[in-house]
Amino acid sequence: MFSTGQLIFAALFFIAFVIVITLTYKKDKSWHKKNYKGVQWVLISFVLFIIILFMIKYFLKN
C-alpha cells in the first residue's frame, strides 16, 4: 500500500514532529502556567456536564 520511502518519510516526520512539539511545550511551560490558571476547572465542568447529559438520557429512556 505504501512504498518504503513513504514509510521512512512518515516515521521521520513523526519523530521530528514529536521533538518539536516537546521542545516548544518546555519553552512555553511557564507562560502557560501564568496565563491559563484555573483551566482544569473548565475541563472538569465540561466533563461533568457531558456525564450529566448521558445520565439524564439514560434515566429518561428507562
Protein Blocks (a to p, Z undefined) as FASTA:
>chain_A
ZZfklmmmmmmmmmmmmmmmmmmmmmmmmmmmmmmghklmmmmmmmmmmmmmmmmmmmmm
ZZ
